[in-house]
Amino acid sequence: MTKSASFQKFAPVMISFYIMGFVDLVGVATGYVQKDFSLSDSVAQLLPSMVFVWFALISLPTGIFQDRKSKKLTLSIGIFVTGAGLLIPFLIYTYPAVVLGFCLLGIGNTILQVSANPLLIDISTKSTQSANLSFSQFVKASAALLSPIFIAILVRTFGDWRLIFPIYAAISILIAIWLLTIKIEEKKSEKPPATFRSVLRLLKEKMVIILVLGIFLIVGFDVGMNSNIAIFLTSRFDLDLATAGFGISVYFASLMVGRFSGGILLRYITERNFIIVSLLLTFIGLAGIIMIPILEVTWAMIFLTGLGFSNIFPLLFSIAINRMPDYANEVSGLIILSVSGGAVIPPLMGYVNQNFGNIAPIFVLAGCMLYVSYAAMYMLAKDTEKI
């Protein structure tokens, strides 16, 4: 394959991960929508749930659909749906239209998450799969980083934050068309097409159960860190919320650095060695947060925790698909279904914090990582075993 042909396949698939990050617009947009329509706090906070409820509802149907059709078609549909979700609140700016648009964003994002990862694996060589998945997470995160900046520029220049919607919609539609015009040889299995029964049958496999619960806790850890850092710093060091919020920026920066570095280092380091080092860094960071009550050290430990944690999801995803190549679509659907862990761990941390003190939630995160470590070691130990 020529470099030009490789770029033609690789570029639109990788850009789809940036489009995947468009869903984070909801967090920024919620504040504007609340102000524009004079919504109460409780009503405004329903908007993010319009996005994430779809992970639980359509992940498995999406995996089944793409197993019967193709990953490229499924990804293109997800991008088109995302584009539609972005256009609606720009063309019709009413609260019901915003809700509809955000629902479509959630549906499109779920389809993207299920299809983009296994398609990226299909167009990658075996030695670059983990590296490309890590870099794709960096690309996705860059959208979350840049979107608030773009909105601020649009507000200052044109006085309308909603202009981000048609810009991102145009990018989505163009990339979807690009994808549809190129030929991608996807890996096919000889098994019968997926059904709900065949997907549920996978849950009888110990490897699948361990993987799904591991991903559930990985996402729970990530959301739990992000949503509890400021609360932890405020209570332990008596900081004001604005200063404590810097901890979120430190954590987010560590993820960006880790994923970009992972995209490079995983081309030269084995998955096994990299994931062991990643887990060790995560535990050292968590131990430092718990044991050393010095603010400056805590900042550093938050960064170290995020640095170690940053590549664990793409590594497990890559390992899982390689262990279960014939069931890549079904496994991808189950993995994205596991994103619901982000809705479970943070409330648990809040309960633990309220009843056992401000250090206790960090032990919840450590518990998540203990199981994730077990899941990672189990998957690595099944090096030659395939389902």
C-alpha atoms as one frame of an Amber mdcrd trajectory, in Angstrom:
protein
   0.000   0.000   0.000   1.375   3.430  -0.951   1.726   6.214   1.582  -0.936
   8.182  -0.294  -3.420   5.299  -0.138  -2.627   4.736   3.529  -3.233   8.417
   4.295  -6.551   8.316   2.405  -7.757   5.625   4.790  -6.068   6.726   7.984
  -6.885  10.455   7.918 -10.729  10.363   7.838 -10.856   7.577  10.419  -8.554
   9.501  12.774 -10.502  12.739  12.224 -13.645  10.852  13.228 -12.161  10.715
  16.742 -11.995  14.512  16.753 -15.676  14.520  15.732 -16.278  12.082  18.594
 -15.066  14.863  20.900 -17.769  17.251  19.633 -20.098  15.732  22.221 -18.186
  17.677  24.890 -19.801  20.828  23.466 -22.796  19.876  25.583 -20.917  20.765
  28.763 -20.067  24.246  27.490 -23.422  24.774  25.776 -25.456  23.899  28.879
 -24.485  27.152  30.581 -25.457  29.227  27.535 -28.748  27.346  27.052 -29.636
  27.772  30.725 -29.063  31.511  30.462 -30.842  31.931  27.108 -33.988  30.074
  28.184 -33.893  30.963  31.924 -33.797  27.318  32.949 -33.527  26.131  36.533
 -30.376  24.263  37.569 -32.224  20.938  37.713 -33.723  21.320  34.227 -30.423
  22.525  32.734 -28.530  19.548  34.147 -30.886  17.208  32.310 -29.190  18.233
  29.058 -26.007  16.179  29.578 -28.124  13.111  30.329 -29.728  13.541  26.882
 -26.316  12.582  25.528 -25.118   9.749  27.738 -28.330   7.720  28.082 -27.771
   6.442  24.544 -24.644   4.509  25.532 -26.902   2.148  27.476 -29.648   2.014
  24.835 -27.986   1.584  21.450 -24.423   0.300  21.946 -25.396  -3.345  21.409
 -27.746  -2.695  18.441 -24.976  -0.653  16.824 -22.474  -3.483  17.248 -24.934
  -5.931  15.696 -25.699  -3.562  12.791 -22.050  -3.041  11.911 -21.368  -6.777
  12.113 -24.083  -7.287   9.488 -23.183  -4.280   7.321 -19.741  -2.716   7.797
 -17.765  -0.596  10.213 -17.163   2.104   7.603 -20.883   2.484   6.845 -21.730
   2.500  10.550 -19.082   5.140  11.265 -20.346   7.307   8.380 -23.908   7.078
   9.715 -22.696   8.090  13.172 -20.913  11.130  11.740 -23.967  12.173   9.704
 -26.192  11.858  12.802 -23.686  13.961  14.754 -23.815  16.603  12.010 -27.622
  16.662  12.153 -27.518  17.011  15.934 -25.242  20.027  15.564 -27.352  21.741
  12.894 -30.758  21.492  14.581 -30.091  23.836  17.554 -28.516  26.356  15.177
 -31.389  26.369  12.680 -34.176  26.170  15.282 -33.060  27.636  18.587 -35.785
  26.558  20.984 -35.408  24.442  24.102 -37.135  21.363  22.542 -34.881  21.722
  19.470 -31.811  21.869  21.715 -32.945  18.693  23.504 -33.503  16.963  20.160
 -30.123  18.120  18.887 -28.327  16.892  22.000 -30.134  13.540  21.765 -28.881
  13.159  18.187 -25.391  14.132  19.362 -25.585  11.336  21.931 -26.847   8.812
  19.381 -24.176   9.815  16.872 -21.459   9.713  19.513 -22.460   6.221  20.635
 -22.349   4.975  17.042 -18.947   6.634  16.587 -17.542   5.043  19.734 -18.706
   1.561  18.753 -17.458   1.731  15.147 -14.374   3.973  15.066 -12.149   1.932
  17.398 -12.444  -1.448  15.605 -12.193   0.257  12.191  -8.958   1.946  13.278
  -7.651  -1.474  14.329  -8.591  -2.863  10.901  -6.494  -0.272   9.056  -3.550
  -0.532  11.464  -0.787  -3.104  11.413  -0.699  -5.410  14.445   2.392  -3.634
  15.788   0.768  -0.168  15.641  -2.769  -0.947  16.849  -2.273   0.094  20.481
  -0.220   3.149  19.478  -2.886   4.312  17.030  -5.666   3.769  19.570  -3.743
   5.804  22.149  -3.165   8.608  19.661  -6.852   8.533  18.696  -7.754   9.220
  22.336  -5.404  12.219  22.227  -7.189  13.467  19.094 -10.583  13.000  20.776
  -9.438  14.850  23.895  -8.091  17.736  21.805 -11.661  18.495  20.681 -12.720
  18.846  24.321  -9.757  21.162  24.904 -10.244  23.326  21.796 -14.040  23.632
  21.657 -14.359  26.091  24.599 -11.541  28.152  23.060 -13.284  28.252  19.670
 -16.570  29.257  21.318 -14.853  32.064  23.220 -13.331  33.353  19.954 -16.717
  33.217  18.190 -18.423  35.076  21.042 -15.787  37.819  21.059 -15.674  38.132
  17.269 -19.293  37.618  16.208 -21.218  37.729  19.483 -22.869  34.329  18.879
 -21.640  31.154  20.545 -23.971  29.029  18.372 -21.775  29.565  15.295 -19.714
  26.595  16.508 -22.616  24.336  15.500 -22.591  24.909  11.697 -18.778  24.862
  11.652 -18.608  21.496  13.369 -21.602  20.212  11.348 -19.797  21.072   8.102
 -16.666  19.228   9.278 -18.800  16.197  10.176 -20.597  16.050   6.834 -17.389
  16.477   4.831 -15.616  13.683   6.725 -18.621  11.359   6.366 -18.637  11.938
   2.601 -14.853  11.380   2.480 -15.258   8.070   4.304 -17.970   6.884   1.925
 -15.799   7.591  -1.115 -12.795   5.500  -0.050 -12.373   1.741  -0.042 -11.398
   0.069   3.221 -10.777  -3.665   3.476 -12.323  -4.650   6.783 -11.461  -7.834
   8.619 -14.285 -10.336   8.190 -15.085 -13.393  10.265 -16.537 -16.681   9.089
 -19.122 -16.849  11.869 -22.848 -16.151  11.300 -24.005 -12.488  11.561 -24.401
 -11.138  15.086 -27.713 -11.201  16.925 -28.752 -10.088  20.401 -28.614 -13.727
  21.446 -25.059 -14.172  20.160 -23.951 -10.977  21.928 -25.497 -12.067  25.218
 -23.934 -15.496  24.752 -20.536 -13.817  24.829 -21.245 -12.818  28.426 -20.914
 -16.478  29.344 -17.212 -16.237  28.500 -15.081 -15.416  31.537 -12.726 -13.263
  29.455 -15.624 -11.094  28.250 -17.093 -10.637  31.732 -13.703  -9.623  33.121
 -13.156  -7.214  30.236 -16.593  -5.557  30.438 -16.342  -5.014  34.202 -12.794
  -3.721  33.742 -13.913  -1.122  31.188 -16.867  -0.229  33.437 -14.434   0.595
  36.239 -11.952   2.368  33.936 -14.645   4.811  32.826 -15.892   5.121  36.402
 -12.352   5.930  37.546 -11.943   8.591  34.852 -15.252  10.333  35.542 -14.710
   9.942  39.286 -11.295  11.616  39.136 -12.613  14.418  36.972 -15.688  15.125
  39.093 -14.124  14.709  42.553 -10.679  16.308  42.305 -11.924  19.820  43.098
 -14.101  18.559  45.975 -11.166  16.612  47.440  -8.744  19.554  47.201 -11.283
  21.964  48.672 -11.922  19.808  51.728  -8.341  18.661  52.360  -6.469  21.922
  51.762  -9.238  24.465  52.434  -8.917  25.914  48.909 -11.527  28.051  47.203
 -13.348  26.257  44.366 -11.628  28.263  41.613  -8.165  27.264  42.855  -9.208
  23.661  43.505 -10.583  23.484  39.958  -6.992  23.740  38.742  -6.674  20.097
  39.785  -9.054  19.157  36.956  -6.816  21.002  34.491  -3.761  19.168  35.854
  -5.508  15.816  35.442  -6.743  16.671  31.933  -3.255  17.858  30.902  -1.749
  14.593  32.146  -4.179  12.596  30.008  -3.268  14.642  26.931   0.480  14.211
  27.538   0.100  10.503  28.286  -2.000   9.721  25.221   0.253  11.661  22.866
   3.304   9.945  24.360   1.565   6.570  24.190   0.911   7.090  20.493   4.676
   7.256  20.039   6.093   4.916  22.685   3.741   2.019  21.946   5.420   1.682
  18.562   8.596   0.617  20.360   7.442  -0.890  23.685   5.383  -4.077  24.073
   1.803  -3.837  25.315   2.691  -5.976  28.337   5.544  -3.744  29.532   3.676
  -0.552  28.802   0.532  -1.539  30.677   2.556  -2.721  33.708   4.384   0.624
  33.871   1.076   2.475  33.377  -0.565   0.641  36.275   2.442   1.212  38.550
   2.439   4.965  37.828  -1.295   5.121  38.546  -0.925   3.391  41.920   2.094
   5.519  42.892   0.063   8.639  42.077  -2.939   7.489  44.115  -0.721   6.499
  47.048   0.913   9.926  46.963  -2.471  11.673  46.977  -3.534   9.633  50.020
  -0.319   9.689  52.048   1.267  13.103  51.455  -0.864  16.053  52.623   1.229
  18.689  50.858  -0.567  20.673  48.158   2.355  20.955  45.744   3.032  17.222
  45.988  -0.669  16.494  45.466  -0.656  18.466  42.201   2.279  16.320  41.039
   0.592  13.091  42.172  -2.623  14.001  40.314  -0.541  14.484  37.174   1.283
  11.182  37.725  -2.019   9.357  38.263  -3.451  10.701  35.014  -0.218   9.992
  33.144  -0.296   6.344  34.182  -4.025   5.946  33.623  -4.162   7.679  30.230
  -3.455   4.669  27.994  -5.093   1.833  29.914  -8.404   1.978  28.003  -6.880
   1.838  24.480  -4.479  -0.897  25.594  -7.260  -3.099  26.958  -9.395  -2.422
  23.890  -6.582  -3.462  21.557  -5.797  -6.582  23.601  -9.492  -7.547  23.705
 -10.016  -7.233  19.951  -6.883  -9.290  19.269  -8.095 -12.015  21.637 -11.592
 -12.031  20.081 -11.082 -10.990  16.425 -14.196 -12.756  15.122 -16.352 -10.882
  17.634 -14.808  -7.413  17.252 -18.160  -5.726  16.555 -20.010  -7.374  19.422
 -17.145  -6.767  21.847 -16.961  -3.119  20.803 -20.679  -2.735  21.534 -20.261
  -4.341  24.967 -17.257  -2.152  25.754 -19.113   1.075  24.898 -22.110  -0.163
  26.888 -19.676  -0.314  29.811 -19.234   3.461  29.562 -22.230   3.563  31.906
 -19.667   3.048  34.672 -19.241   6.808  34.529 -22.704   7.134  36.032 -22.101
   4.734  38.937 -18.677   5.378  40.487 -18.981   9.185  41.110 -22.182   8.864
  43.225 -20.509   6.041  45.160 -17.533   8.327  45.803 -19.905  11.059  46.966
 -21.563   8.680  49.426 -18.216   7.462  50.737 -16.951  11.037  51.101 -20.034
  12.065  53.057 -19.856   9.131  55.444 -16.130   8.323  55.770 -14.203  11.536
  55.075 -12.384  13.203  52.189  -9.641  10.561  51.778 -12.092   7.651  51.440
 -13.129   8.358  47.811  -9.498   7.942  46.713  -9.634   4.399  48.107 -12.682
   3.803  45.874 -10.534   4.833  42.892  -7.727   2.559  44.097 -10.225  -0.289
  44.348 -11.285   0.324  40.751  -7.666   0.170  39.628  -6.992  -3.031  41.584
  -9.679  -4.791  39.573  -8.511  -3.139  36.324  -5.010  -4.473  37.087  -6.431
  -7.962  37.520  -8.365  -7.632  34.247  -5.268  -6.415  32.394  -3.074  -9.214
  33.745  -5.766 -11.792  32.946  -6.069 -10.547  29.353  -2.303 -10.543  28.928
  -2.049 -14.047  30.378  -4.503 -15.248  27.698  -1.964 -14.229  25.072  -2.606
 -17.145  22.754  -6.195 -17.906  23.699  -8.873 -16.678  21.296 -12.656 -16.867
  21.398
